């Protein structure tokens, strides 16, 4: 005799509403909109007028003969650009900044990474050393350059650099005016390193602390040495951080101005007696010294174009923005 299975009860389906539910329209809080507009309008207007309008006006000035005036009127096309490319002083400034960049970028990168690794290995007092190395990054370039010029490398026998050299039997050296050999580079390079290494060390330190400890533990089980762990674990994990730091150091190197101007500037004569001039110092002298705002504007856009091209090439070479 077949046993009939009990009938399963199917729950009733909810009735679909005949008309779709109307979305509730949120009321606009015009008081909040007004407050937001009042608070942001000064910033937006100031940014637009003093930055973007100024950039556009400077671009137009680069095609004008603007000597002693910032008004448009005498259109000369690409003559300012041709003058700069044909000026040996401007080409020399590009060579100076290229040599400076080739040296300072890898040195800053290696020094920042080495400090980050050392600080990250410290178990106690890590915050103290992190703060100590970061403090120079908050110091004004002008203030630091004046300290380097007037105390450390002033060329006097009582200067700090000459006192240290005297301990080893060296004679006093006029650091900022000696061109054979060009020892002024010691002052420029040490100033740049002191100001920037701590900042990039913090970026590397953040990248190091984001690496999972399990990777190092697995490496220890496989018998890897410290160098092998650094090469095959730390460096690959720091790829994105390393690319970003390289781009920042490169752009900052091409924008070098404060250390050169304040180290080699001599009061009213400006940088006339400076042994080297990077492009920004050259353009500063052209625009504010010679009052040739057309040439100064053209040089600014030429330098911007060079920075953009080199940055794009570097980003393509190291794979910036690509997925692992």
Steps between C-alpha positions, in 0.01 A plus 500: 500500500658825391538762760421844371759764588371797693428800288765766526371843574639770276521841664298759314695736286485864592275694275677728265385849541305624210689823476882521551602658825587856450849594599512751770658818389747638744450860580798720425635669807566840351652625823770230479557582132531868583741435785712273277508765226598776739782292649644368173445798270803700623729200453363415155513860381849553641625175347350586164625859486844463654588160354313395187443848360864583577617183321290583194624859499860382531447269204381794292794711620740237368394595148541875559789740533424585863796708617424698812129429473258212542248636252440334164540684176823427311448149362826334394395134475765246598789749510536471879520123476754521218706748702513266798596197295774703336627654824809320629427610858160330494647184349769501767231527768327194352829312510552604863158376607542179299828417675351597835199275437709203387694515827243610757215266399675164564686631806179630660316181411763269648552713813124520567450127453800414719379725782148355474633145528714590801219685680254221424737248658502692829265353758515777758519870428378470141270801537789709635729430206215543255432847638869594508550416134174666394565836671736628223218452250300767685784754488481779243741464208596865538581465870698179446693655209594803711622272780712307251634823352570699815600227746597171342662596168578870543862456389643649821744309720231504769242337271381157605620328182844660522528422872430134428745506212762661723482201733639294213762757404311659209525872420190724506298475178271766348226246446249712309742680268765239426453371146817295456409249628127581521464437872182712512314184398572361847292778655219465245476122523520478879235770535261319265557165671449645848171657395347214302630163620281500812180565303557216256613278787150537648345383171726196489432431867127494432558254218717278718241486776236393246695183410353190663733343762390156375713551190814538708400207719461281193839617380661408830357150473660472156835612645527837327763746616428864585630614163287244317194606701566864410555421132219252440238616752555862603590655164216335301248597768626860488460529124210748500657708776836503321346619173312781676811610692709500181248720323485743792880524528536553125244781486648666810849485349394683184324761713814582701515871572518600867827331586680635193361851527559541873839330508648696210298823517701806602257769605434769238701324230276195524649190343731685261807338656343155551723217371195305378142589416216251462217592261274653765776736617569597138130569441475695826784725391344544154150583625567697819857613434487598132123562511456278195178327590452351155825304516434402859155367415628310196774341710249395765290313246807345338613371838149372576496314169838343576383387846179351360680311222767359731240406761290316239806318368604399849145389582489289184842351571418394857141406419327765707124443512516140371363210699747250644 
